[in-house]
Amino acid sequence: MTLAQLLGNAPDDKIAIILPERDIRVSYGALRAQVQAVAGQLAAAGVSRGDRVASALPNGLPAIVSFLAASVAGTAAPLNPAYKEDEFRFYLEDTAAKVLIVPPGEGEAARRAAGVRVPVLEIDVDDAGTVGLTGVAGRNAVTPPSTDDVALVLHTSGSTGRPKRVPLTHANLSISAQNVARSYALTGDDVSLCVMPLFHVHGLVASTLATLWSGGTVVVPAKFNPLSFWRVADQYRVTWYSAVPTLHQLLLARVAGAGSASSRPAGAERLRFIRSCSAALPPQVMHDLEAAFGAPVLEAYGMTEAAHQMASNPLPPRAHKAGSVGPGTDVRISIMDKEGRHLPRGQEGEVVIQGPNVIRGYENNPEANASSFVDGWFRTGDQGRLDADGYLHLVARIKELINRGGEKISPREIDEVLLAHPAVAEAVCFGVPHATWGEEVAAAVVLRGAASEADLLAYCRERLADYKRPKHIHITDAIPRTATGKIQRGAVAKAYTQHVP
């Protein structure tokens, strides 16, 4: 099944998308027509099968339509609109973007990065909820893609290198969306509130594609706002939402006297379930959410290479376990030791997965493919165990990625930014515990010239998106190393953790 076919289960007049800020409602018939129209515009702009269509868009109907249209005409390559110019330049060059889509009059950093090499197209939505590319004359015919064509290319950060390109086919994405929908018994009566970014698989696949495949409705605010969350949920009769633990905690922080039906915010009574994914959910937060909002909280396990979901706690009456991400959801999960042997239940090792939603390999990265795939299994880099019921419990990350509120950050990328400063001789970035974000970014540097922490923080502010910037940079005489001279980020983090609030 292709992504365009994924939209085919609902009647034309059923509402597919709601934009709450303007109370715009878009039917499935209109959505399908707009996707084909914008795909034709992209083709008229020179996009063909396999070409990468980059975009830097906030959440909203243009982001959804451009993603689906790009997957029809070529390959979607959505980017975080908060990136800085250098970051945009890297991703545009790495994907060999054919065009870049931005909102009218916005996306200055992305436009500068595109320069004269990448044509910039503007996309907008009118008050009737019609999306189109401005300044593109005419539409060209588009040959429908096959299920094996790459629909979406994203980057996943590596702890020891530059971000890796992840090619997700139409089959990968549609199968994952169906897995999510089946996991939670989604129907045309369900309404999801999409609060996760649409440049990540969490927001795209779980909140959006799974709902659209089931014939339900997706409410898409421009950004997450805990002040308006429950008003929107109540007004549009939301039945579920999916978020990272940080957002759940922000909602909890605004609930006083939680624990009884009378104290629940209006709108909570319609929630069938609350989904949590993309970062570990503390058991206490799970219990607090259930007490505050009166709905089961189902923690799931996802990653970009699996087109998002790999496992999830099930709906009642089956058990959902605090501290577990549940059993595999039409994905095979095993635990493997360092020698490649599959371990019995109860023993800890590396989590490995198989399934039709899992990529066959990274793009143009044979080294990463050799280390990440073994005998048909994808190595997640996470350590865990399966309990007697087949529920997966994640113990630790083998890889060194920093997980800040669900955003995966490559420490090597921050290393390289700091090392480009003329006063920095050595640099190592690492994650430290944080009460709200799970992990926060910090770094240690050895100087060869004059610079203060404030100087280095300002330097990073100009070159890194806000969520990637170190909040503390420790200036030291030496960075701890192993006997062989290697830096162990974990050891460095441990040495400096006590200095971070």
Protein Blocks (a to p, Z undefined) as FASTA:
>chain_A
ZZklmmmmpcfklcfbdcfklopacdfklmmmmmmmmmmmmmmnopaehiacdddddedj
klmmmmmmmmmmmccddddfkbcfklmmmmmmmnopabdcddehiaklmmmmnmmmlccd
dddddfkopacdehiacjdddddddfkbcfbdcddddfkbccddddddfklmmmmmmmmm
mmnopafkbccddfbdfkbfklmmmmmmmmmmnopacdddfbdcfklmmmmmmmnopabd
cddfklmmmmmmmpghihifklpcehjlmpmbdcdehiacdfklmmmmmmmnopacdddd
ddfklnopabdcdddfbdcdehiabjaehiacddddfkopacdehiacddddddfkbcfb
dehilklmmmmpgghiacehiacdddfkopacdfbdfblcdceehiacdfklmmmmmmmp
mkbmbdcddddddfklopacddddddfbdcdfklmmmmmmmmgcfklpcfbdcddfbdcd
dfkopacfklmmmmmmmmpZZ
